[in-house]
Amino acid sequence: MPKSSLLTLPATLVVLHTALAAPVFADQPLCGKKIAEVERQQAEARANGHDHKARGLQRALDALRNECTDQGLIDDARAEVSEKQREVAERQADLDAAIREEDKDDIKKRRKKLSEARQELLDHQSELERLDAGR
């Protein structure tokens, strides 16, 4: 078999497996999508020789297949959004303190951290919205 065919074989197997597994998760479509995405990542890791990452993804797949529910994914996403909201509030308080102390270097650092925290919050809010829409 040519080398290029060997590299596409894992991806082909993932697509086939996903198509066959879809009925199992018909009542949990978000879980089915999540499993398909992790399987794709695992095939990519294997194709690129990242065996350690592939093994970690296999553990994630096993957990998803045994424990995943659509409501659980949504609840986890909501918890992440709440955590990121707390982090943004904490970063804002840190920035406010640096401004009161008039520490220019600290202000710059705190603004950057706040900006990063806000972006993470936006990312998690988008994920939650995507999950809610996918129900």
C-alpha positions in Angstrom: 0.0 0.0 0.0 1.4 3.5 -0.9 2.5 5.7 2.0 -0.2 8.3 1.3 -2.9 5.6 1.6 -1.5 4.5 4.9 -1.8 8.0 6.2 -5.4 8.4 5.2 -6.4 5.0 6.5 -6.9 6.1 10.1 -9.1 9.0 9.0 -11.1 6.7 6.8 -11.6 4.3 9.7 -12.8 7.1 11.9 -15.4 8.2 9.4 -16.6 4.6 9.0 -16.7 4.1 12.7 -18.5 7.3 13.3 -21.1 6.4 10.7 -21.7 3.1 12.3 -21.7 4.5 15.9 -24.2 7.3 15.0 -27.3 5.3 15.8 -26.0 4.5 19.2 -26.0 8.2 20.1 -29.1 9.1 18.1 -30.8 10.2 21.4 -27.6 12.1 22.4 -26.6 14.0 19.3 -24.2 16.4 21.1 -22.4 13.4 22.5 -22.2 11.8 19.1 -20.7 14.9 17.7 -18.2 15.2 20.6 -17.2 11.6 20.2 -16.7 12.0 16.4 -14.5 15.1 17.0 -12.3 13.2 19.5 -12.1 10.3 17.2 -10.9 12.6 14.4 -8.3 14.1 16.7 -7.1 10.7 17.7 -6.8 9.6 14.1 -4.8 12.7 13.4 -2.5 12.1 16.4 -1.9 8.6 15.3 -1.2 9.6 11.7 1.3 12.1 12.9 3.0 9.6 15.2 1.8 11.3 18.4 1.2 8.0 20.3 1.1 9.6 23.7 -1.6 12.0 22.7 -3.6 9.2 20.9 -3.6 7.2 24.1 -4.9 10.2 26.1 -7.6 10.7 23.5 -8.5 7.0 23.8 -9.1 7.5 27.5 -11.3 10.5 26.7 -13.2 8.5 24.2 -13.8 5.7 26.7 -15.1 8.1 29.2 -17.4 9.8 26.6 -18.8 6.5 25.4 -19.5 5.4 29.0 -20.7 8.6 30.6 -21.6 11.2 28.1 -25.1 12.8 28.0 -26.1 15.9 26.1 -27.3 17.5 29.3 -24.0 16.7 31.0 -22.1 18.5 28.2 -24.3 21.5 28.5 -24.0 21.6 32.3 -20.2 21.3 32.0 -20.2 24.2 29.5 -22.3 26.3 31.8 -19.9 25.6 34.7 -17.0 26.7 32.5 -18.8 30.0 31.6 -19.4 30.6 35.3 -15.8 29.9 36.1 -14.6 32.3 33.4 -17.0 35.0 34.6 -15.4 34.7 38.1 -12.0 34.8 36.5 -12.9 38.0 34.6 -14.2 39.6 37.8 -11.0 38.7 39.6 -8.8 40.0 36.8 -10.8 43.3 36.8 -10.3 43.6 40.6 -6.5 43.0 40.1 -6.4 45.7 37.4 -8.4 48.1 39.6 -5.9 47.6 42.4 -2.9 48.2 40.1 -4.5 51.4 38.8 -5.1 52.6 42.4 -1.4 51.9 43.1 -0.4 53.6 39.9 2.0 50.8 39.0 2.4 51.2 35.2 4.1 47.8 34.7 1.6 46.0 36.8 -1.3 47.9 35.0 0.0 46.7 31.6 0.3 43.1 32.9 -3.1 43.1 34.5 -4.8 44.6 31.4 -3.3 41.8 29.3 -4.5 39.1 31.7 -8.0 40.7 31.8 -8.1 40.8 28.0 -7.1 37.1 27.9 -9.7 36.2 30.5 -12.4 38.0 28.6 -11.5 36.2 25.4 -11.7 32.8 27.2 -15.1 33.8 28.5 -16.3 34.7 25.0 -15.0 31.4 23.7 -16.8 29.4 26.4 -20.0 31.4 25.9 -19.8 30.6 22.2 -19.4 26.9 22.9 -22.4 27.0 25.3 -24.5 28.7 22.6 -23.4 26.2 20.1 -24.3 23.3 22.4 -27.7 24.8 23.2 -28.4 25.4 19.5 -27.4 21.8 18.7 -30.1 20.2 20.9 
